[in-house]
Amino acid sequence: MAVKQTAGRDALGQFAPKFAELNDDVLFGQVWSREEKLSLRDRSLVTVVALMAQGLVDSSFQYHLSTARKNGITRQEISEILTHAAFYAGWPKAWAAFRMAKEVWAEEESGDGRTAHQNQMVFPIGRPNDGFAQYFVGQSYLHPLSTAQVGVYNVTFEPGCRNNWHIHQASRGGGQVLLCVAGRGWYQEWGQEARTLNPGDVVNIPAGVKHWHGAAADSWFSHLALEVPGEDCSSQWLEPVSDADYHSLG
């Protein structure tokens, strides 16, 4: 399966479009997708060791550690990989790498991904979102923060959970604003490429736009949903996002 990546275009699409193209389409779209040569798991192993050897334990290293976990490398295996590499790459680099690896595999150590996710934000996860469960694939949670003036709700998605395609309808005004507060997720409008969501991202959704949002396959995700005031506001729920389309996002 081809690996899809948009980080280059998201971060540098306007400033360095050629670099963004090479990052997204060549490095990930071609090199990482050559599974007939090396599996994704093996490519993750090579990449993690190469970055550690250079001392590059930054956000890109954390991303590749998370990818390694997603690609099947266990906590016990990453511990052995970094221990072995320490003798060749350097002991201080291994210490730095282990500190970040402990964070990435923290959920596996605790056995409770919900607790680890809750510790990343100040808003409660809330109760299972049973009232809207028919419009979601996977388990979601809902906690109302305010129902006066403007409705504000903390919506949390377990890994792989997403809502159906839907439209916020209104004869005037209306729509929704998403404020991302923890984890990693996706947002997509009909006919557009999916957008990665991280804490601090803001999504403005006008009335009448068909869209969906939810968690990444390997991460919990929470956003605040703000209801934009309008007239004759309602939500039109449509078809689910298919497994094939969702998992093609990477």
Protein Blocks (a to p, Z undefined) as FASTA:
>chain_A
ZZddfklmmmmmmmmmmlmmmmmmmmmmmmmmmmmlpcfklmmmmmmmmmmmnopacfkl
mmmmmmmmmnopafklmmmmmmmmmmmnopklmmmmmmmmmmmmmmmmnopaklmmmmmp
mbdfbjadfklmmmpgcjdddddfbfghiacddddddehiacdddddddfeggidddddf
edjdddddehiacddddehiacdddehiacdddddfkbccdddddddddehiacdddddd
dfklmmmnZZ
